[in-house]
Amino acid sequence: MITPYLPYPLVSGGQIRTYNLLKNLAHKHQITLASFIRSEQEKEYLKELEPFCQKVILFNRRKAWSPINIILSAITPFPFLVSIYFDISVRKKIKEELEKENYNLIHAETFYVMPNIPQTKVPIFLVEQVIEYLVYQRFVEGLPIWSFLIKPFLLLDVAKIKWWERFYWKRAKRLAAMSEEDRDFIRKLEPKLEVDVISNGVDIAYFAKTEKHKPKVPTVLFVGQFKWLPNRDATKFLVKEIWPTIKEKIATSKLWIVGRNPPDDIKNFASADVRVDGDVEDIRLAYGTSDVLLAPIRNGRGTKYKILEAMATKTPIVGTKLAVEGINVRNGKEAFVAQDAADLAAKTL
């Protein structure tokens, strides 16, 4: 199994998904995990993964904005996203591993690790956690007018992502999507592909232990890993366009933003009424002491773990259609669904 991150700690949707896949697959399979890490400190988490793996191979990922990545994306057909992970030395190590051992399957999480897989007779199972080019396309399309100078270059990079994503879909023996919507979208682009749906889930028993305590003041919760661009956009949309209406109607209300790696522009939202936590020791505490989860996601496909976690903790949910995409929810039943700022605020109230 090749992943663009170490599947521990469990702080992002991708890590949660991959960790639980390892945990369950290990019952009947022997697994070699090959993961990219960003710092040597991550090696301390190996003890959490070794019970499920016969072997763990680590690759050091270059910093995103390293000169090599910038040059690669500028002078090669690779988009920036692929350049971050493509490494000739990694490709060589994977080639040696495939020649040394008798593997039955290569499981690749995300298309952008695929360039590191050499030509091989071992079948490849590619998992698309999201359709990446759509995430970046919507991000670029939503940029402000003043970005017109860089927008053409970013759109070119999106076009590269789309080309390579479709290329690796076709190279894989079989493909998996997170939702029926993503499966149908892929089949529309590539009708001949075999695409399975392997939906995300959460540990119901774990979240059922959430202790619910009525907060002293009405509390709205947002949860998201901020390395994922749609979560940044959703937070800004919430604070700037939705929150003022809620605050006007209920002056005592509080907003709690929880998520790893908040950038400075997200941290700057912190105030007497807005709390920003880069991390919480136990996410169940956030769900247990909030009145409602608000998920105003405007771009990015795939199943959102925050919705599944809120459902498991019986926390009321308000979100956009994209927020609940891929999850069998009915508007007004399992969640309240709205699209614009005014309606999202009204449903939250």
N, C-alpha and C positions, 0 to 999 in steps of 0.2 A: 504494500500500500504506500503510495507516494502522496504526501500532503504538503501544501505551501506553508504550513505552520505546525508547531508541536501541539498535539491535541490535549494539552493540559497547560495551565489551569483552565477550568471551565468558565471562561469569561466571555466568549463569543459564541454565536450560533454555530459556526463551523466547528469550533473546538468541542462543543457539547455533542454535536452530531457524530463527529469522528470518534470521539472517546467511547460513546455508547455502541457504535458499530464495532470497534475493536473488542469491547467487553463481551458482546454477544457472539461475534464471529469466532472468538477464541475457543468457544466450547467445541467446535467441530473442525477448526482449521488451524494450520500453523502459519503464523503471520510474521513477515519482516516489514517493519515500519521504517520508511525513509522520509524524514521531515526536514524542512528548512527551519533554522533558528536565527534569531536576530542578535542574541547576546549569549555569552558563555553562562550567564546566570540561569538560563533556561534548563541547563543540564541537571539542575537539582530536582526537576520534575520527572526525570527518567524512572525513578522508583515507583511512580504512580502508573507507569505504562508497561513496565517490564513483566508484570504478571500475565499480560495478555499477548506478549510478543516473544517470538523465538529470538529475534534480533532487532535492535534499533540502530539505524544509521542516521547520523546528523550531518547536515550541510549548512555552512554559514552563509546566510543570505546577505548580499551587499545592501548597504543603505540605499533607500529608494532614490535619493537624489545624488548618487555617486556619479562622477564623470563618466564611468564606463557605461552606466545605464543610459545616460543622456546621449552619449555618442552612438550607442547601439540603436537607439530608437530613431536617431537622426539619419544614420547612413545605411541602415538595413531595413528590410521590409517589416521587421518586428515592431509591434506597438510598445509603448513604454511599459505596460503591465507585464508583457512577456519578457522584456529586457531585464526586469528586476530579478527574475528567477532563472533565466537561461544562463548556464555556466558550463563551459566545455569540460571542466574538471568533474563536475557533477555527472554529466553525461557519461564520461569515461568510467566513473565509479559504478554507475548503474549498469553499464555494459559489462563490466567485470563481474558484478554480482549475478547478473543473468547467466553469464557463461559458467560461473562457478557452481551455482545451485540449480536444481531442477524445479522451476516454478511452473505452476499451472495457470496462473492468472496475474495480471498487473492491474491493480485497482488504483486509478488516478483520481484524486479529488481536485477538481477544477482543471480547465483546459490549459491554463498557462504553465502548468508543470510539464506538459506533454513534450515540449521541445527537448527535454532532458532524457527522453526515452529513445534509445537507439533503435534501428531496424531490428525486429525480432519476430520470431514465430509464436511467441507467447501472446495469447489474446489479451486485449486491453479493454477494461471496463471503465468508462469515463463517467464521472458523476458531475453534473452541472448543478451546483448549489443555487446559482442564479444564472440568468442569461446576461453575461457580463457586459456585452456591448450596449444593451439597453440601459443599464445602470449609468454608464458613462455618457451615453447619448442624451439621456434626459437631464443629466447634470449640466452638460455643455449647453443644451438648449435653454436651460433656466438661468444662465449667467446674465448679469446686468449688461446694459447697453455699452458701458464704458469698456467692456472686455472685447470689443469688436476687433482689436488688433491681434489678439491671441486666439480668438475663436476659430478662424480657419485652420490653424495648426492643430487645435484640439479636435476639431471635426475630422481632420485627416487621420489622427490617431484612433478615433472611434471607428473609422472605416477599416483601419488595419486590424483592430480588435475583432470586428465582425468577420473579416475575411479569414483570419486565423482560427477563430472560434468554430466557424463552419468547417474549415479544413480538418480540424482535429475531431470534430463530431464524426466525420466520414472515415477518419483513420481508425477510430475505435471499433472493436468488434460489436460492442453493445453500449448503449447510452442510458443514463438514468436522469430523470428530472425530479424536482421536489413536489411538483403539483401537476394536476391534469391540465391547468392553464399553460404551464411551461411546456409540457409534453406536446400539446396541440400546437403551440407556437413553433416549436422545433420542427414538427411534422409538416407544418405549412411551408417552412423554408426548405426542408429536406424530406420530401414525402417517402423516400425509400428507406429511411432509417428506422431501426428497431429501438424504440424508446420505452423504458419502464418508468413507472412512478413509484418512488420510494419516499413516502411522506415522512416529514420530521415528527418527532414526538417528545414528550418530557416524562420524567419519572413521577408518575401520579402519586405513588406512595410517599415519595420525598416531599412533594409540595402539599400533600394532604395534611402534613404535620404543621403547616403554617398557622401560627397563633394570630387570630384576628383581634385587633384592639381598635376601637373607635378613636380616631385622632381627636385631639382637643379642638382643633379647628378644621374646617373642610380642606382636604388635601388632595391635590391632583398629582398623579405620578406619571413621569415619562422614563422609560428604560431603554437604553441603547448603547451599543459599542460604537464609539465615535471614530474609529478608523474606517467605518463604513459610511461613505458620503451621504447616503439618503437619511441617516440618523442626524447628521449635522443640519441638513436642510430642514428636516421635520422639527428639530428643536428651535431653529430660528423662526420658522413659520408659527410655531406654538407661542413663543414668547412675544413676538412682534405683532401678530395678527389675531391670535385667539385669546391669549391670556388677558389683555386689557378689557375685553368684554366680560370675561368671568369675574375679574377683579372689581369691575364697576358694579356688577350685580350682587356679589358677595364680598364685601370689603375685607372680611377676616380670612379669606381663603389663602392657601399657600400652594406653591408649586414646588415639587421635588423632582429634580433631574438626576438620574442615576446612570452612570455609564463609564466604562474604562476609557482612558486616554482622551479626556475632553481637551480640545485645543483652547487657546487663550480666548478666542472670541466667544466660546461657550462658557468658559469660566467667568467671563466678564458679565454674564447675566445674573450672577449671584447678587442678592440684595436682601433686605429685611423680609421680603415675601417670597423670594425665589432661592431655593437651596440647591447647590450643585455639588454632587458627590462623585468623585472619580471612581470610587469603589465602595462597596459595602461588604462586610464580612460574610453576610448571609442575605441573599437577595429576597428570601422569604420575609425578612423584616420589613423591607420596603412595601411589598404587597400587603403584608399584614397590618400596616399602619397607614394605609392610604384609602381614600374613598372610591377612587376611580382611576383606571389606567387610560391615558389619552395618547393615541398613536396616530398623529396626523402625517403619515408617510405619503409623500407625493411622487416618489420615483423609486425604482429598484424592485425587481421581481423576487419571487421566492417566499417561502413560509417564514413568518416572523415568530421567533421563539417567545418574544414578549407576550404575544397573544395567547399562545399555548400555556405559558406560565400563569398568566392572569386567570385563564379559565380553570386551571388546576387548583388555584388558590381561591376561587370563587370571588375574584375581584371584578367589579363591573368594568366593562370595556366600551370605549368610544374610539372609533378609528375610521380611516378612509377605506375605500374598496381595496386599495393596494395593501393596506395593513392586514386585512383579513383574507387576502388572496390565498387560495390553496387550502383553506380551512373551511370545514363544513359548518358555517355559522349562518343564522338567519337574522336579518335586520329586525331589531326589536325583541329578539329572543336571547341568543347567546351574546350579542353585541349590538350596539347602536352604530350604524354606518352613516357617514355624512362626507361631503366633499369640500365644501367651502368653509372659510373661517367662521362665518356667522352661524352656520348650521352645526359645526363641530362644537362651538361654544354653547349653543342652545341644548344640544344633546348631553353635553357634560353637566350643565346646570340641572 
